[in-house]
Amino acid sequence: MGERTEHGALTEAVFFILLSMIRPRHGYAVMQHIEQLTDGRVILGAGTLYGAITTLLEKQWICAVGHDKDSRKKEYTVTASGKRVLQNEITRLQELLTIGASEMEQGDLHEN
């Protein structure tokens, strides 16, 4: 089976970081947003977040935006390339859910 995306599957942390940066946010706000989105199931540490930010900047999936001169807080947002990667991942996950649900349903039909 051929790979349909130009990039492999995203880690859960990277998925949520990109999703959180659809709107410009600084690092701490990203951590809070992810915790809120997942009802506390995913809590990113600062090291994980800032390591990912460095990688995402290198890949040009995010970029820094408006920097408050009176604050050290940098805001980041998803680039067009990052949005494509995020959309590809959402499509991939939807496919997994569809196939998984179908197979589970078929398995239930064959149980005695």
C-alpha positions in Angstrom: 0.0 0.0 0.0 1.5 3.4 -1.0 1.9 6.3 1.4 -0.8 8.9 0.6 0.7 11.7 2.6 4.1 13.4 2.0 4.8 13.2 5.7 4.3 10.2 8.1 1.8 10.2 10.9 2.1 13.0 13.4 2.7 12.4 17.0 -0.2 13.3 19.2 1.8 16.2 20.7 2.6 17.7 17.3 -1.0 17.2 16.1 -2.3 19.2 19.1 0.4 21.8 18.9 -0.4 22.5 15.2 -4.2 22.5 15.9 -3.7 24.9 18.8 -1.7 27.3 16.6 -4.5 27.7 14.0 -5.0 30.9 16.0 -1.8 32.7 17.0 -0.7 31.6 20.5 2.4 31.8 22.7 3.8 28.7 24.2 2.1 28.7 27.6 -1.3 29.4 25.9 -0.7 26.4 23.6 -0.1 24.2 26.6 -3.2 25.5 28.3 -5.3 25.1 25.1 -4.2 21.5 24.6 -5.0 20.6 28.2 -8.4 22.2 27.8 -9.1 20.5 24.4 -8.2 17.1 25.9 -9.9 17.5 29.3 -6.5 17.2 30.9 -5.6 13.9 29.2 -2.7 15.5 27.3 -0.4 17.8 29.3 2.7 19.0 27.5 5.8 19.9 29.4 7.8 23.0 28.4 10.6 20.9 27.1 8.4 18.9 24.8 6.6 22.0 23.6 9.6 24.1 22.9 11.5 21.2 21.3 8.5 20.7 19.0 8.3 24.4 18.2 11.9 24.4 17.1 11.3 21.4 14.8 8.1 22.9 13.4 9.8 26.2 12.7 12.6 24.3 10.9 10.0 22.4 8.8 8.2 25.8 8.2 4.9 24.3 9.5 4.6 27.3 11.9 6.0 30.8 12.0 6.5 33.4 14.7 4.1 36.3 14.5 3.6 39.6 16.4 6.1 39.8 19.2 5.2 42.0 22.2 8.2 44.3 22.9 7.4 44.4 26.6 7.2 40.7 26.9 9.4 37.7 26.1 6.3 35.8 24.8 6.5 35.0 21.1 3.3 33.9 19.4 3.3 31.3 16.7 0.8 30.3 14.0 0.4 27.6 11.5 1.7 28.3 7.9 -0.1 27.1 4.8 2.2 24.2 4.7 1.4 23.3 8.3 -2.3 23.5 7.5 -1.9 21.0 4.7 0.0 18.7 7.0 -2.7 19.0 9.7 -5.5 18.4 7.1 -3.7 15.3 5.8 -3.4 14.0 9.4 -7.1 14.6 10.0 -8.0 12.8 6.8 -5.7 9.9 7.8 -7.3 9.7 11.3 -10.8 9.8 9.8 -9.8 6.9 7.5 -8.5 4.9 10.5 -11.8 5.5 12.4 -13.9 4.5 9.4 -12.0 1.3 8.7 -11.8 0.4 12.4 -15.5 0.9 13.0 -16.4 -1.1 9.9 -14.1 -4.0 10.9 -15.4 -4.0 14.4 -19.0 -4.0 13.1 -18.1 -6.9 10.7 -16.5 -8.8 13.6 -19.6 -8.3 15.7 -21.8 -9.8 12.9 -19.6 -13.0 13.0 -19.6 -13.5 16.8 -21.7 -16.4 18.1 
